[in-house]
Amino acid sequence: MTRTNIDIDDELIRRAMERYGLRTKREAVDFALRRVVDDITPMTREELLGMEGHGWDGDLAEIKGKDRIEPPLERHDAR
């Protein structure tokens, strides 16, 4: 790891630290870089809820009903 001096927006750092519970600016920068590079950080609950109503407009029930093969009915012989 190397030491680098950079100019960073203090408000963005503060918001990132508060939002994700980070203790230092270094943690915030490291977290942000990993999130951008790895892109595997789960979304917060608020981010997930914010996606409601966006995206796919298909009808899953309609799709499931097309070309559906029904299983044969079971026969119960009385003996």
LINTA-V828513 format. One record per backbone hydrogen bond with DSSP energy under -1.0 kcal/mol. CO is the residue of the C=O (numbers start at 0). NH is the residue of the N-H. Records with the same first field share a line. If there is no record, write none. Layout:
# LINTA-V828513
CO = NH + NH
This chain:
# LINTA-V828513
8 = 12
9 = 13
10 = 14
11 = 15
12 = 16
13 = 17
14 = 18
15 = 19
16 = 21
23 = 27
24 = 28
25 = 29
26 = 30
27 = 31
28 = 32
29 = 33
30 = 34
31 = 35
32 = 36
33 = 37
34 = 38
43 = 47
44 = 48
45 = 49
47 = 50
48 = 51
50 = 53
58 = 62
59 = 63
60 = 64
